[in-house]
Amino acid sequence: MRRDEMNTKAIYTVHENGKEHYFFSEHAGGFSYPFAVADFLHSLKGVLNDPMSPQKGLCAAPMLEQMKGNYLFPEEIEGKELFTAVKKEQMFQLAVKEQESFGIEIDMEQDTVSFHFREGEEELQEFCDIGFPRHGERGEYSGETFYYAADNLRVKNMMDGIEMSISAENEEAYRSMILKAVQKQTEEQSTGMSQQM
């Protein structure tokens, strides 16, 4: 299975202002897309929390249904709405029915993006559940370091004469970096387990 044919169905849970919001997406599962979604929500949150805003404490998450695919997503979904709000009770049924590959959690207060991978998905068997801050310290795995890895891949591809869409380059770079983080996490856990014995 080619990566561009990978199942990108996802269930998103957004934690904001002590509430949970649930969404289903046919196209926003993947490795870079959840960070694009988190950036979108945080930019909305910034507007809603502007000092000149007449209301305070509004949630950005319900507006996720209005997010449309842009250059960060595959060309065929540019301009299309990406999300459908679902109730918590529907979420589990939908996950089984749609066979989504990704469970994504975005925590607006902690500013994190977490991945939950469906077991048995051949393309994702190397991955385990893991979370990242959107912004991190230098040398730390975060959405920010993944962004720079994608930027470096873009430059390398340009120098090598390889043409790829921005969304494909992002997916490749983020996937590679997330896999490295998973491997590091697994090594640390196995080292910790052996030290405890």
C-alpha positions in Angstrom: 0.0 0.0 0.0 1.4 3.4 -1.0 1.4 6.1 1.7 -0.9 8.3 -0.5 -3.4 5.5 -0.4 -3.2 5.1 3.4 -6.5 5.3 5.3 -6.7 8.8 6.6 -10.0 8.5 8.4 -9.8 9.8 11.9 -11.7 10.5 15.1 -10.7 13.8 16.7 -11.2 14.7 20.4 -10.6 18.3 21.2 -10.2 19.3 24.9 -10.9 22.9 25.5 -12.2 25.0 28.4 -12.9 21.8 30.4 -15.1 20.4 27.6 -14.6 17.6 25.0 -15.6 18.0 21.4 -15.7 15.0 19.0 -15.3 15.0 15.2 -15.0 12.5 12.4 -12.8 13.2 9.3 -12.4 11.2 6.2 -9.1 13.0 5.3 -7.5 14.6 8.4 -5.9 11.4 9.8 -2.2 11.3 9.0 1.0 12.6 10.5 1.1 16.3 9.6 -2.6 17.0 9.3 -3.3 16.9 13.0 -0.7 19.7 13.6 -2.3 21.8 10.8 -5.7 21.3 12.6 -4.2 22.2 16.0 -2.6 25.4 14.4 -6.0 26.3 12.9 -7.8 25.9 16.2 -5.1 27.9 18.1 -5.3 30.7 15.6 -9.1 30.8 16.1 -8.6 30.8 19.8 -6.3 33.7 19.5 -8.9 35.7 17.7 -11.6 34.7 20.2 -9.4 35.7 23.2 -8.4 39.0 21.7 -8.6 41.8 24.3 -11.1 43.6 22.0 -13.4 40.6 21.8 -16.8 41.4 23.4 -17.1 37.8 24.8 -14.5 35.9 26.8 -14.1 32.1 27.2 -15.6 31.0 23.9 -14.5 27.7 22.5 -12.8 27.4 19.1 -13.4 23.7 18.7 -17.0 23.9 17.5 -15.7 25.9 14.5 -13.6 22.9 13.4 -16.6 21.8 11.2 -15.9 24.9 9.0 -12.2 24.0 8.4 -11.6 23.3 4.7 -8.6 21.6 3.1 -5.9 23.9 1.9 -2.3 23.5 0.5 -1.4 21.5 3.6 -3.8 18.7 2.6 -3.9 16.6 -0.6 -5.0 18.6 -3.7 -8.2 16.6 -4.2 -9.7 17.9 -0.9 -8.6 21.5 -1.2 -11.7 23.7 -0.4 -13.7 20.8 1.0 -14.9 20.7 4.6 -12.9 18.2 6.6 -14.9 17.5 9.8 -18.3 16.4 11.0 -19.1 16.9 14.7 -20.2 13.7 16.4 -21.6 12.9 19.9 -19.4 10.9 22.3 -21.9 8.0 22.0 -21.6 8.0 18.2 -17.8 8.1 18.3 -17.2 4.5 19.2 -19.8 3.1 16.7 -18.3 5.4 14.0 -14.8 4.2 14.8 -15.8 0.6 14.3 -18.0 1.2 11.2 -15.5 3.5 9.4 -12.4 1.5 10.4 -10.5 4.8 11.1 -6.8 4.4 11.4 -6.2 7.4 13.7 -7.5 8.7 16.9 -6.3 12.2 17.4 -6.4 14.2 20.6 -5.8 18.0 20.6 -5.5 19.5 24.1 -6.0 23.3 23.7 -4.8 24.0 27.3 -1.7 21.8 27.2 -1.1 22.7 23.6 -0.5 19.1 22.6 -1.3 16.7 19.8 -1.6 13.0 20.6 -1.9 10.0 18.2 -3.7 6.8 18.9 -3.1 4.2 16.2 -5.6 1.5 15.4 -4.1 -2.0 16.0 -4.0 -4.2 13.0 -3.4 -1.4 10.5 -0.5 -2.8 8.4 0.8 0.6 7.4 1.0 1.7 11.0 2.3 -1.4 12.8 5.6 0.3 13.7 3.7 3.0 15.7 2.4 3.2 19.2 0.3 5.8 20.9 2.3 9.0 21.5 1.8 12.7 22.1 3.8 15.9 21.3 3.7 19.5 22.2 3.0 21.8 19.3 6.0 23.9 20.2 9.1 22.5 22.0 12.6 23.0 23.2 15.4 22.6 20.8 16.3 19.0 20.3 12.9 17.9 21.6 10.3 16.2 19.4 7.4 18.6 18.7 5.2 19.9 15.9 7.8 22.7 15.5 10.7 20.3 14.9 8.5 18.3 12.5 7.8 21.5 10.6 11.5 22.2 10.2 12.1 18.6 9.1 9.5 19.0 6.4 11.1 22.3 5.4 14.5 20.5 5.1 13.0 17.8 3.0 11.5 20.4 0.7 14.9 22.0 0.2 16.5 18.5 -0.4 13.8 17.6 -2.9 14.3 20.9 -4.7 18.1 20.4 -5.0 17.6 16.7 -6.1 14.9 17.8 -8.7 12.2 15.8 -7.0 8.7 17.3 -7.3 6.2 16.5 -4.5 3.2 18.4 -3.2 3.7 20.3 0.1 1.2 17.9 1.8 3.1 14.8 0.6 6.4 16.3 1.8 4.9 17.2 5.1 3.4 13.7 5.6 6.7 12.0 4.7 8.8 14.2 7.0 6.3 14.1 10.0 5.9 10.4 9.6 9.6 9.9 9.7 10.1 12.1 12.8 7.1 10.6 14.6 8.5 7.1 14.0 11.9 8.2 15.4 10.1 9.6 18.5 8.2 6.3 18.9 11.4 4.3 18.6 13.1 6.5 21.2 10.1 6.2 23.5 10.1 2.4 23.1 13.9 2.3 23.8 13.5 4.4 26.9 10.6 2.3 28.2 12.5 -1.0 27.6 15.7 0.5 29.3 13.5 1.7 32.2 11.9 -1.8 32.5 15.3 -3.6 32.5 16.7 -1.2 35.1 13.7 -1.9 37.4 14.4 -5.7 37.3 
